Amino acid sequence: MDPLKFIITSKGNLTKKYGKNYSKLVTLLNKLKKSDKTKKLKTEIVFVDDAASMKKFKVKKAAASLSPRECKKAIDRLYTKWSPAYVVIFGAQDVFPFQDLLNSADDEDSVVPSDLPYACSASYGTNVNAFTGPSRVVGRIPDVPGNGDLAYITTLIENIIKHKPLPESDYINYFAVSAKVWKRSTQLSLKSIFGNYTHLLYSPPASGKYAKTQLKSRTHFYNCHGAPDDPNYYGQEGNDYPSALQTKDLSKKISYGTIVAAECCYGAQVYDLKATGNKVLSIANQYLVQQAIAFMGSSTIAYGPADSQGLADLITQFFIKRVLDGASSGRAMLEAQQEFLTKSGPDLDPYELKTLAQFYLLGDPSLQPVDPAHEKGMSYDNTIENRRMNLSAKGANLKKSINPSEKTALGKPKYTKELGEVLKKAKINRSTMRESVYKIPKKGAAGKGVAKSIVQAGTKYRAFVKETKTKGTARFRVLVVKESNEQMLGWKIYVSR
């Protein structure tokens, strides 16, 4: 039996957005469905707010309001009944909403627009702590928010239809740009992915206007600054923040089949041109219409260390590694989420939780960029069905083993001298910082001896935040200290991307 792929969307919202072109849009989706059949994929188009469409799949339709709660419940009902190998959300947030999760970190974001809950079996909620067991392959084919641009979505669907996996060698020669202040962090990421950082560009001096020969590589990686509703990524050296990439830099220069991973704040944001006053598409929207097939990035303020590895560094490199190993982009996204939880856990600080929530995949998750030559021979362990069973089981186990933190009363640490030294090292002034405390709720019975005393005392994270403004954009530097039994267990320094 061919694996099942659901393209899930809203009839009501598409009708309003595309007007007289709605029927042409449906024709495009059916063309994609027909094309998938030749790839041995059984694709179904599901309008969750249409009674006839949902009746076909023997599940209750979503309410006409199509709130995030209704959308989450609709996908859960479909998944429980049919267990599709791929869940494709069709449309930007004005067609099919993101799930707005409460921001676990201390910064300007009140909520984190996320597709993570759609990848989890946990019921609807706004707390990311409930969604630490991702087990479903999910991706989103975005159109342009606020604009029923049929030409744009036609290009995206035609690119998906013509896709064929390429040799791994086509993706090993990468294009990468890093803010100069984070060169060590980016070098480590590229060394982990490709075994070298030979092709890494630093900004400054890199400032966009890249030649087609530079951008022709099919794997693109960014570790730069981003800003809300901004068609630029930015570099940094000292207090200088030059543009490192602009939307217009990509026009007619991207090779077909390109994949992108961006650590930047708001790196994968897709915005409404009219509402934001922009005249050009977001970088993510532009990449996809310029022949990229997968874009993985963040919806909000993202974080990572300046000279080591963590948070955005990890989840983006895990994604690229899995793509290079032959996974579909959707499976690569799910495996990146699961590996991030495994690497960061079992206890998660609030910034690790935000990282999990904010990164999503734009593009058809069923596309397989790299031809997995090593999987040509079929056996029980490399079928899609078996992989999905294993990923589902791993998600369930992660949900049981991961301990997400939650905000608690401030209190005063007893290791004040040691803390003062670490704050100095982190370049955070105690008189101007913000401080928050997060506890790890106890699970089950405590162990014996020393382990018992640690568990009973409770593990906590103490976060110290330094906020500065640069040209109206907030920048954050964070020290996160892990403590238990009135002792400092360790600490990390994060900076906003």
C-alpha positions as CSV (number, residue, x, y, z in Angstrom):
1,M,0.0,0.0,0.0
2,D,1.3,3.4,-0.9
3,P,2.1,5.8,1.9
4,L,-0.6,8.4,2.7
5,K,0.0,12.1,2.3
6,F,-2.6,14.6,3.5
7,I,-2.7,18.2,2.1
8,I,-4.7,19.9,4.8
9,T,-6.2,23.4,4.3
10,S,-9.3,25.6,4.6
11,K,-11.9,26.0,1.8
12,G,-13.4,29.1,3.4
13,N,-10.2,31.0,3.8
14,L,-8.9,30.0,0.3
15,T,-12.1,31.1,-1.3
16,K,-12.0,34.5,0.4
17,K,-8.3,35.0,-0.4
18,Y,-8.3,33.8,-4.1
19,G,-11.8,34.7,-5.1
20,K,-12.4,33.9,-8.8
21,N,-9.0,32.0,-8.9
22,Y,-10.1,29.6,-6.2
23,S,-11.1,26.9,-8.7
24,K,-7.7,27.3,-10.5
25,L,-6.0,26.8,-7.2
26,V,-7.9,23.6,-6.5
27,T,-6.9,22.4,-10.0
28,L,-3.3,23.0,-9.1
29,L,-3.7,21.0,-5.9
30,N,-5.2,18.1,-7.8
31,K,-2.4,18.3,-10.3
32,L,0.0,17.8,-7.4
33,K,-2.1,14.9,-6.2
34,K,-1.9,13.3,-9.6
35,S,1.8,13.8,-9.8
36,D,2.3,12.2,-6.3
37,K,0.7,9.1,-7.6
38,T,3.5,8.6,-10.1
39,K,5.9,8.8,-7.0
40,K,3.9,6.0,-5.3
41,L,2.3,8.5,-2.8
42,K,-1.4,8.3,-2.2
43,T,-2.3,12.0,-1.7
44,E,-5.6,13.3,-0.4
45,I,-6.7,17.0,-0.3
46,V,-8.6,17.7,2.9
47,F,-10.6,20.9,3.6
48,V,-11.1,20.8,7.3
49,D,-13.9,23.4,7.4
50,D,-15.9,21.6,4.7
51,A,-18.4,19.0,5.8
52,A,-18.3,16.9,2.6
53,S,-14.5,16.8,2.5
54,M,-14.2,15.7,6.1
55,K,-17.1,13.2,5.8
56,K,-15.1,11.4,3.1
57,F,-12.4,10.8,5.8
58,K,-15.0,9.9,8.4
59,V,-14.1,12.7,10.8
60,K,-15.9,15.7,12.2
61,K,-15.3,19.0,10.4
62,A,-13.8,22.0,12.1
63,A,-15.9,24.9,13.1
64,A,-16.3,27.8,10.6
65,S,-14.2,30.1,12.8
66,L,-11.2,27.9,12.1
67,S,-9.4,29.0,15.3
68,P,-6.0,27.4,16.2
69,R,-7.9,25.2,18.6
70,E,-10.2,23.9,15.8
71,C,-7.3,23.4,13.4
72,K,-5.3,21.4,15.9
73,K,-8.3,19.3,16.8
74,A,-9.1,18.6,13.1
75,I,-5.5,17.5,12.4
76,D,-5.5,15.3,15.5
77,R,-8.8,13.6,14.4
78,L,-7.4,13.0,10.9
79,Y,-4.1,11.7,12.2
80,T,-5.8,9.4,14.7
81,K,-8.0,7.9,12.1
82,W,-5.6,7.6,9.2
83,S,-1.9,7.9,10.4
84,P,-0.6,9.7,7.3
85,A,3.1,9.5,6.5
86,Y,3.1,13.2,5.6
87,V,1.0,16.1,6.9
88,V,1.2,19.0,4.5
89,I,-0.4,22.3,5.7
90,F,-1.3,24.3,2.7
91,G,-1.3,28.1,3.0
92,A,0.3,30.8,5.1
93,Q,-1.1,31.7,8.5
94,D,-4.0,33.6,7.1
95,V,-5.2,30.4,5.5
96,F,-4.3,27.8,8.1
97,P,-3.1,29.4,11.4
98,F,0.0,28.7,13.3
99,Q,-0.4,27.5,16.9
100,D,0.4,30.5,19.1
101,L,2.5,29.1,22.0
102,L,3.2,31.2,25.1
103,N,6.8,32.4,25.0
104,S,8.9,30.5,27.6
105,A,11.8,32.9,27.4
106,D,12.2,36.4,28.6
107,D,12.2,38.7,25.5
108,E,9.9,40.8,23.4
109,D,7.9,37.9,22.0
110,S,4.6,37.4,23.8
111,V,3.8,34.3,21.7
112,V,5.7,31.9,19.4
113,P,3.8,31.1,16.1
114,S,4.5,27.4,15.8
115,D,3.7,24.2,13.8
116,L,5.1,22.0,16.6
117,P,1.7,21.2,18.1
118,Y,0.5,19.8,14.8
119,A,3.5,17.3,15.0
120,C,2.4,16.1,18.4
121,S,-0.4,13.9,19.7
122,A,-0.9,16.0,22.8
123,S,-4.2,17.9,22.8
124,Y,-4.6,21.6,22.1
125,G,-2.9,24.0,24.4
126,T,-0.7,27.1,24.4
127,N,2.1,25.9,26.7
128,V,5.1,24.5,24.8
129,N,5.8,22.2,27.8
130,A,2.9,19.9,26.5
131,F,4.6,19.4,23.2
132,T,7.9,17.7,24.0
133,G,7.0,14.5,22.2
134,P,6.9,15.3,18.4
135,S,6.0,12.2,16.5
136,R,4.5,13.3,13.1
137,V,6.1,14.5,9.9
138,V,4.7,18.0,9.2
139,G,5.6,20.8,6.8
140,R,3.8,23.8,5.4
141,I,3.6,25.0,1.8
142,P,3.1,28.8,2.3
143,D,1.5,31.2,-0.1
144,V,2.0,34.9,0.4
145,P,0.1,36.2,3.5
146,G,-2.6,38.7,2.6
147,N,-2.3,38.2,-1.1
148,G,-4.1,35.6,-3.3
149,D,-1.1,35.5,-5.7
150,L,-2.0,32.5,-8.0
151,A,1.3,32.9,-10.0
152,Y,3.3,32.6,-6.8
153,I,1.7,29.4,-5.6
154,T,1.7,28.0,-9.2
155,T,5.5,28.3,-9.2
156,L,5.8,26.5,-5.9
157,I,3.5,23.6,-6.9
158,E,5.2,23.2,-10.3
159,N,8.6,23.1,-8.5
160,I,7.3,20.4,-6.2
161,I,5.8,18.4,-9.1
162,K,9.1,18.4,-11.1
163,H,11.2,17.4,-8.1
164,K,13.5,14.4,-8.3
165,P,16.2,13.5,-5.7
166,L,19.7,14.4,-6.6
167,P,23.0,12.9,-5.6
168,E,24.5,13.8,-2.3
169,S,27.4,15.4,-4.1
170,D,25.0,18.1,-5.3
171,Y,24.4,19.3,-1.7
172,I,27.9,19.0,-0.2
173,N,29.2,22.3,-1.7
174,Y,27.4,24.8,0.5
175,F,26.8,28.5,0.7
176,A,27.0,29.9,4.3
177,V,27.1,33.3,5.8
178,S,27.7,34.2,9.5
179,A,27.7,37.4,11.5
180,K,31.4,37.9,12.2
181,V,30.9,38.0,15.9
182,W,29.6,34.4,15.7
183,K,32.3,33.0,13.5
184,R,33.4,30.3,15.9
185,S,29.9,29.0,16.5
186,T,29.2,28.8,12.8
187,Q,32.6,27.2,12.1
188,L,31.7,24.5,14.6
189,S,28.2,24.0,12.9
190,L,29.7,23.7,9.4
191,K,32.5,21.4,10.6
192,S,29.9,19.1,12.2
193,I,27.7,19.1,9.0
194,F,30.3,19.1,6.2
195,G,33.6,18.4,7.8
196,N,34.9,21.9,6.9
197,Y,34.1,25.6,7.0
198,T,36.1,26.5,3.9
199,H,33.2,28.3,2.1
200,L,32.0,30.3,5.1
201,L,31.5,34.0,4.5
202,Y,31.6,36.5,7.4
203,S,29.5,39.7,7.6
204,P,31.1,42.1,7.5
205,P,32.6,42.2,4.9
206,A,30.0,40.1,3.2
207,S,27.0,42.4,2.5
208,G,24.8,40.7,-0.1
209,K,24.9,41.2,-3.9
210,Y,26.3,37.6,-4.2
211,A,27.1,36.3,-7.6
212,K,25.1,33.5,-9.1
213,T,28.2,31.3,-9.0
214,Q,28.2,31.8,-5.2
215,L,24.5,31.0,-4.7
216,K,24.4,28.0,-7.0
217,S,25.2,25.6,-4.2
218,R,22.1,23.7,-3.2
219,T,22.7,23.8,0.6
220,H,22.4,27.3,2.2
221,F,23.1,28.0,5.9
222,Y,22.8,31.3,7.8
223,N,23.8,32.4,11.2
224,C,23.0,36.0,11.1
225,H,20.7,38.6,12.8
226,G,17.1,38.9,11.7
227,A,14.4,41.4,12.6
228,P,10.5,41.3,12.5
229,D,8.9,41.9,9.1
230,D,12.3,42.7,7.6
231,P,13.5,41.4,4.2
232,N,17.1,41.4,5.4
233,Y,19.5,39.3,7.4
234,Y,22.3,41.2,9.2
235,G,25.9,40.6,10.1
236,Q,27.7,42.1,13.1
237,E,31.1,43.4,14.1
238,G,31.1,45.4,17.2
239,N,28.2,47.9,16.9
240,D,28.1,47.6,13.1
241,Y,25.1,45.6,11.7
242,P,25.4,45.6,7.9
243,S,22.9,43.8,5.7
244,A,24.3,40.3,5.0
245,L,21.4,39.2,2.7
246,Q,18.4,40.9,1.1
247,T,15.4,39.4,-0.6
248,K,16.4,41.0,-3.9
249,D,19.9,39.2,-3.7
250,L,18.2,35.9,-4.5
251,S,16.3,36.8,-7.7
252,K,17.2,34.3,-10.5
253,K,20.3,33.0,-8.7
254,I,19.0,30.0,-6.8
255,S,19.6,26.5,-8.1
256,Y,16.6,24.2,-8.3
257,G,16.3,21.9,-5.3
258,T,18.1,24.2,-2.8
259,I,17.5,23.6,0.9
260,V,18.0,26.4,3.5
261,A,18.5,26.4,7.2
262,A,18.6,29.8,9.0
263,E,19.4,30.4,12.6
264,C,18.4,34.1,12.4
265,C,15.7,35.7,14.5
266,Y,12.5,35.7,12.4
267,G,14.5,33.9,9.8
268,A,11.5,31.9,8.4
269,Q,8.9,34.6,9.0
270,V,6.4,35.0,6.1
271,Y,4.7,38.4,6.2
272,D,1.8,40.4,4.7
273,L,3.3,42.9,2.3
274,K,0.6,45.5,2.7
275,A,0.2,45.2,6.5
276,T,4.0,45.5,7.1
277,G,4.6,48.2,4.4
278,N,7.2,46.0,2.6
279,K,7.5,46.0,-1.2
280,V,9.3,42.7,-1.4
281,L,8.7,39.2,-0.1
282,S,10.2,37.8,3.0
283,I,13.5,35.9,2.5
284,A,11.7,32.6,3.1
285,N,8.9,33.3,0.6
286,Q,11.5,34.5,-1.9
287,Y,13.7,31.4,-1.6
288,L,10.7,29.1,-2.3
289,V,9.6,31.0,-5.4
290,Q,13.2,31.0,-6.6
291,Q,13.3,27.2,-6.7
292,A,14.3,26.2,-3.2
293,I,12.3,23.2,-2.0
294,A,12.8,23.3,1.8
295,F,13.3,26.2,4.2
296,M,13.8,25.6,7.9
297,G,14.0,28.5,10.2
298,S,12.4,30.5,13.1
299,S,9.3,32.5,13.6
300,T,10.6,34.7,16.4
301,I,13.7,35.7,18.3
302,A,16.1,32.8,18.3
303,Y,19.2,32.1,20.4
304,G,22.5,30.4,20.4
305,P,26.0,30.8,21.9
306,A,28.6,33.1,20.3
307,D,31.5,30.7,20.3
308,S,30.1,27.2,21.1
309,Q,27.1,25.1,20.2
310,G,23.5,25.1,21.4
311,L,19.9,26.0,20.7
312,A,19.5,27.2,17.0
313,D,23.0,25.9,16.1
314,L,21.9,22.3,17.0
315,I,18.4,22.1,15.5
316,T,19.5,23.6,12.2
317,Q,22.5,21.4,11.8
318,F,20.6,18.3,12.8
319,F,18.1,19.1,10.0
320,I,20.7,19.5,7.3
321,K,22.5,16.3,8.4
322,R,19.4,14.3,8.1
323,V,18.6,15.7,4.6
324,L,22.1,14.9,3.4
325,D,21.6,11.4,4.7
326,G,18.6,10.9,2.4
327,A,15.6,11.8,4.6
328,S,12.6,13.6,3.2
329,S,12.6,17.2,4.4
330,G,9.7,16.5,6.7
331,R,11.4,13.5,8.3
332,A,14.6,15.5,8.6
333,M,12.6,18.1,10.5
334,L,11.0,15.6,12.8
335,E,14.3,13.8,13.4
336,A,16.0,17.2,14.1
337,Q,13.4,18.0,16.7
338,Q,13.8,14.6,18.4
339,E,17.6,14.8,18.3
340,F,17.5,18.3,19.7
341,L,15.4,17.1,22.6
342,T,17.7,14.1,23.2
343,K,20.8,16.3,23.1
344,S,19.4,19.1,25.2
345,G,17.4,17.0,27.7
346,P,16.3,15.5,29.9
347,D,15.9,18.9,31.6
348,L,15.1,21.8,29.3
349,D,15.6,25.4,30.2
350,P,13.1,28.1,28.9
351,Y,15.3,29.0,25.9
352,E,15.6,25.3,24.8
353,L,11.9,25.1,25.0
354,K,11.5,28.2,22.8
355,T,13.9,26.8,20.3
356,L,11.8,23.7,20.0
357,A,8.7,25.7,19.5
358,Q,9.9,28.3,17.0
359,F,11.6,26.3,14.2
360,Y,9.4,25.0,11.5
361,L,9.6,23.7,7.9
362,L,8.4,25.5,4.9
363,G,8.0,23.4,1.8
364,D,6.4,20.0,0.9
365,P,7.7,17.6,3.6
366,S,7.4,14.6,1.3
367,L,10.2,15.8,-1.0
368,Q,13.5,14.0,-0.7
369,P,16.3,16.3,-1.7
370,V,19.1,13.8,-1.6
371,D,18.9,10.4,-3.3
372,P,19.5,7.8,-0.6
373,A,21.6,5.4,-2.6
374,H,22.3,3.3,0.5
375,E,18.6,2.6,0.9
376,K,18.0,1.1,-2.6
377,G,17.5,-2.4,-1.3
378,M,14.1,-2.7,0.5
379,S,13.9,-4.3,3.9
380,Y,11.5,-4.0,6.8
381,D,13.6,-1.4,8.6
382,N,13.8,1.2,5.8
383,T,10.1,1.3,4.7
384,I,8.3,4.5,5.3
385,E,5.7,2.7,7.5
386,N,8.4,1.2,9.7
387,R,10.2,4.5,10.0
388,R,7.0,6.3,11.1
389,M,6.3,3.6,13.7
390,N,9.8,4.1,15.1
391,L,9.5,7.9,15.1
392,S,6.1,7.7,16.8
393,A,7.5,5.4,19.5
394,K,10.5,7.7,20.0
395,G,8.2,10.8,20.3
396,A,6.2,9.0,23.0
397,N,9.4,8.1,24.9
398,L,10.7,11.6,24.7
399,K,7.4,12.9,26.1
400,K,7.9,10.7,29.1
401,S,11.5,11.4,29.7
402,I,11.9,15.1,28.9
403,N,11.5,17.5,31.9
404,P,10.4,21.0,30.7
405,S,11.0,23.9,33.1
406,E,8.3,26.3,34.2
407,K,8.4,29.7,35.8
408,T,8.4,29.8,39.6
409,A,9.1,32.2,42.5
410,L,12.4,34.1,42.3
411,G,14.1,33.3,45.6
412,K,17.7,34.1,46.3
413,P,20.7,31.8,45.4
414,K,23.2,31.0,48.2
415,Y,26.1,30.7,45.8
416,T,26.4,34.5,45.5
417,K,30.2,34.7,45.1
418,E,30.3,32.1,42.4
419,L,27.4,33.6,40.7
420,G,29.0,37.1,40.7
421,E,32.1,35.6,38.9
422,V,29.9,34.0,36.2
423,L,27.9,37.1,35.7
424,K,31.1,39.0,35.1
425,K,32.3,36.4,32.7
426,A,28.9,36.7,30.9
427,K,29.3,40.6,30.8
428,I,26.0,41.1,32.5
429,N,25.6,43.9,35.0
430,R,23.5,42.9,38.0
431,S,22.1,46.5,38.4
432,T,20.5,46.5,34.9
433,M,19.7,42.8,34.3
434,R,16.3,41.0,34.6
435,E,16.2,37.8,36.6
436,S,13.8,34.9,36.4
437,V,13.7,31.4,37.9
438,Y,12.3,28.2,36.4
439,K,11.8,24.9,38.2
440,I,11.8,21.4,36.9
441,P,8.7,19.7,38.3
442,K,9.5,16.4,40.0
443,K,8.4,13.2,38.1
444,G,7.8,10.0,40.0
445,A,9.6,8.8,43.1
446,A,13.1,10.1,44.0
447,G,16.1,7.9,44.0
448,K,18.4,7.0,46.9
449,G,21.3,8.7,48.5
450,V,22.7,11.8,46.8
451,A,20.2,11.4,43.9
452,K,17.3,11.5,46.3
453,S,18.5,14.7,48.0
454,I,19.0,16.4,44.6
455,V,15.6,15.5,43.4
456,Q,13.9,16.5,46.6
457,A,15.7,19.9,46.6
458,G,14.4,20.5,43.1
459,T,16.3,21.4,40.0
460,K,16.0,25.0,38.8
461,Y,17.2,27.3,36.0
462,R,18.1,30.9,36.9
463,A,18.1,33.2,33.9
464,F,19.7,36.6,33.8
465,V,18.8,38.8,30.9
466,K,20.7,41.8,29.5
467,E,18.6,43.8,26.9
468,T,20.0,46.5,24.6
469,K,18.6,48.4,21.7
470,T,20.3,48.8,18.3
471,K,18.6,51.0,15.8
472,G,15.3,50.2,17.5
473,T,15.9,46.4,17.5
474,A,16.1,44.6,20.8
475,R,19.2,42.4,21.4
476,F,19.4,40.0,24.2
477,R,22.3,38.4,26.1
478,V,21.3,35.7,28.6
479,L,23.1,33.8,31.3
480,V,21.2,30.6,32.3
481,V,22.5,28.9,35.5
482,K,21.4,25.4,36.4
483,E,21.2,24.8,40.1
484,S,20.1,22.1,42.6
485,N,20.4,21.6,46.3
486,E,21.6,25.2,46.6
487,Q,24.5,24.5,44.3
488,M,25.4,25.7,40.8
489,L,25.5,22.7,38.5
490,G,26.5,24.6,35.4
491,W,25.8,27.6,33.2
492,K,25.4,28.7,29.6
493,I,25.5,32.1,27.7
494,Y,23.1,32.7,24.9
495,V,22.8,35.6,22.6
496,S,19.8,36.5,20.4
497,R,20.3,35.8,16.7
